[in-house]
Amino acid sequence: MSTSSKSAPSNTFHKDQKAAARPIWREYFVGLDWMALRASPVYYGMGIERGDASAVIAIPGFMGTDLYLQELYWWLRRIGYRPYLSRIGRNADCLDLLVDRLLDTTEKAYSETGRMVHLVGHSLGGILALSAASLRPDIVASVITLGSPFRGIRSHPMVIEMGKMVRERIARAHDRRKPACYTGYCDCDAVSALHTPCPRTIPHTAIYTKSDGIVDWRACINEDLETNFEVAGTHVGLAFNPSVYELIANRLAGK
């Protein structure tokens, strides 16, 4: 269902990050999302919109790699798209480096298919997708974010602490990196692009769950209420949720 509130906040990305009191224990139920997907006709391509052979790139969330998006990758292929894995490595590095790698994959997909490329990002992967779309609107067809806090990092305290550890590791590994690297205050191209809303020529679908145990769902919704879609389930399970897959199929088909 799409959100119906008339007072949805702006899409502006807030530079600061704040801890949010989220029910992280709910994430233990991610297995239910996975089992529901395997039991759903949607997973087998039944009763859903078929693809048009367009390129679709799946982008992992914080600390994740392409490995856990294999289900989504093969499902996209089954329903008629040409899927690509992001090839960004582990999503725990300088955002500018990650977006550069994503753009390399996007340019490759565009070159190989000769068509604009769709980006589907889970959690932090959705933020990378929006940054890439702002930087290269000429080759991005649409962006779909799954539980992505693109209006500012509002996460469970444990996730905030993990982010601090990643930033410290980046500082040690890249001693010439910008001092604000891996924060909303960095002036790199990737972060700067987040402070400009995704071009209106690029449809952005925001899928979220109010039972999210990792991020505050209010940071994951668009100002354009018609593009927000609520599903039941966990944050991690958005990558395996049958309702999410059905929405992806519909939105990629322009429904």
Summary of the structure (lengths in Angstrom):
residues: 255
radius of gyration: 16.9
end to end distance: 13.6
largest distance: 52.3
contacts: 890
relative contact order: 0.22
helix: 43%
strand: 14%
